[in-house]
Amino acid sequence: MAQAGQIPTTLPCRGVFCTPPLRGGVQIYSDTTGCTGAFIGRRAVNGALVQLTAGHCQTVWDRTWLTSFIDGSEHVIGKVISKTFSEAGDAGAVLITNPTGWLPRAWVVIRGDSGITNNQAYRISSEGTPIVGTRVCMTGGTLHTSSCGRVTRVGVSVTYIDHGITVRGLVEASMCAFPGDSGAPVFANHIAYGIVSGRLRLNPCATLFQPIKAAEALTGVNLSHEAG
């Protein structure tokens, strides 16, 4: 039997933060529960702009997704167009229905004690494959802070007890994540590495993430590298 601190759990909740341009590292939500938006991408089939996030977010809350401006007003991002939460992985995509208004950019927000300078427009210019020892960071929407650490394991299989779903092919890193950070972008040195899936229940600094290249394949999305 797994010890309490070794039990994996996903990270849902709701928070407020985002004004255009739409970017990664901000809270998105559906009804009263939400996650964090990851990278901006384009659908391979038609080039439509999307925001990636965790697949379990959309599997549980398969509705229109929104975010809030700093003044608290709600604004629609769009509907779920792709979702996987199974042994194959944990990734999903939300169609950006008003790209002219949202002005999506290949950026993530960096803020807080992340070991790198705060930046509201940190550009993502490529994708990388995480290996043990790789330095990675994430920005979660719940506390609006960033966290960095090192990859500690790859090819990780976990069973999320809050959903009863087994997910394979995840990566574990010593970043700190909190409820609501599911879907957060994982990155470093302007490279996208993945999307936060969950963490070990009693260890907020043992974060699990879906590698980005697998997420692209699962969702049929290619990351955007448009600086805007």
N, C-alpha and C positions, 0 to 999 in steps of 0.2 A: 504494500500500500504506500502511495506517495505521501511524504510528509507535507504538512499544511503549506509551508513556504515554497514547495516545489509544484504546487497545483497551478496550472495555467488558467488564466481568465482573460476574457476580452475586456475592452475599456470604453463602455458607452456612457454618455451624459449630455448636457446641453450648456452652452455658453454663448457669449456675444463678442464678436470682433470681426469687422471687415468693412472696408470701403474700397471702391474700385481704385486701381486695377485688381481683379480677382487673382489670387496667388495661393501658394501652399502655406500651411501652418495656421489656418484660421478655422474657427468653429463653423460647422454646417449642421443643420438639424432638420428633422422631419417630425411634425407634431411636437411632442414634448421631450423627445430624446434625440441625441445627436452624436456626432463624431468630429473628426478633423479632416479638412480637405487636404489632399496631397498635391501632386504635381499637375500642371496643365498639360494636356495632350491633344492629339488629333486622331479621330477614327481612321483606321487604315482604308476603309471602304469608300469614304466620301470626304474626308478632311474636316469633318465637323469638330468644333472645339468641345472638349470635355474636361471635367476635373476628376482625377482618380481619387479613390479613398479605399477603405477596407471593404471587402465583399460582404463580411458579416453585417456591416451597418445596413446595407441595402437589402440583404436577405430578410432581415428582421423588420426593417422599416422601408418597404418597397413603395414609396410615395414620392411626391414632389419634395425636393430638398431646397432649403432656404439658408440664408445667413442674415445677420443683422448689422446695420451700420452702428457707429459709435453712439448715435443718438437713440438707439433702440429700435428704430424702424426696421421692419422685416422686408426682405427682398428675395425673390425667387431666383434660384440658380437653374434648376431644371429637374427632369425626371431621370430615374435610373434607366440606363440602356444596356448595361452589362453587369453581371454579378456572378462570382464564384465563391462559395464557402464550403469546401469539401476537402477530400484527400488531395485534390489537385492543387489547392492553394486558397488564398484569401485576398481577393482583389475585386474592385468594381469601378464603374464609371458613371458619372452623372453628366447628361448633356447640358451644355451651357446655352440656354434658349435665347439669351439676349447678349450675344458677344459684343455688339456695338456699345451697349451700355456698360457692360462689365469690363471691357478692354483687357481680357485675360493676358497674363504675361508669364514667361518662364522664370518666375521668381518664387522664393520662399521667404518668410519672415524669420529673422533671427532676433531674439530678445532675451534678456536675462543673463544668468551666469553660465554661458555656454563655452567660454574660453576663446571666443571670437567676437569681434566688434559687432554691436547691435546694428542691424541693417534691415530696413523695411522692404528692400528690393534686391535681395541676394540672388544673383542669376544662376540658373542651372543650365550648363552648357553641354553635358554629355551624361551617359549612363555607365555605371561600372559594376563589376561583379565583386561582392564582398568576400573576403577570405579571413581566416583567423588572424587577428592582429590589426585589421584595418580600422583606422579611426573613423568614426561615424558620429553624426549629430542628428537630432530631431527637434522639431518645434511642435508642441502640442497646443491645442486650442483651449484647454481647460484653465491652466494657470497662466497661459500666455507667455510661457518661458521656453527656452531651449535647453537641451541637455546633450552632452557629448560623452562618448566612451569608446570602447574597443570591442570588435567582434570577438566573441568567446567560443561560439560553436556555429557550424553550418550543417545543413541537411538535417535540421531538427524536426522531429515529429511530436506533436502534442495532441491531447484530447481536451478540448475546452469543456469543463464540467457545466458551465452556465448554458451551453447550447447542446452538449452531447455530440459534438462534431470533432472528428479527428482531421487535422491538417498536417500535411507533410511538406518537407522542403523549405521550412522556415530557417531564419538565422537568429541567433541570440547575441545580444550586445549589452554592454554595461552602461546603457543610458537609462535615465529615470523617466518613467511614464506613469500617467495617472488616469483615472476614469474620465473618459471623454477624449483621450488622445488616440483612440483607434483611428486609423487612416492617416496619421501624421506622416509627413515626408521625412525620409531618412537620407542624409546627404553629407558631403564634406568636400572641400576644395572644388566647389562648383560642379560636383558630380552627384547624380542621383543614384542611390543604392537600394532604396526600397520603401515600403509602406508599412507602418506599424500595424501589427495584428493584435498583440496582447502583451501580457507579462506574466511572470510567476506571481501568484496571488499575494504573498507576504514579502516579496522582494521587488519594490518598485524600480530597482535599478538592474533588473534582469529582463530586458525588453525583447520581445519577439517581433520580427518583421518579415514581410514577404519580399524576396528579392525583386528588384524593379524589372529586370528583363523577363522574368516569369510573369509578372503582373501585366506587362505589355502584351505578352502572348495570350494570357487568359482573357483579357478585355478587348483584344483587337485594336489597341491604341498604341500610337507612337508618341513618345514625349515630344512636346514642343520646345524648341530652343530659341524662340523669337523673343528678343530683348524688348521690343516695342519702342 
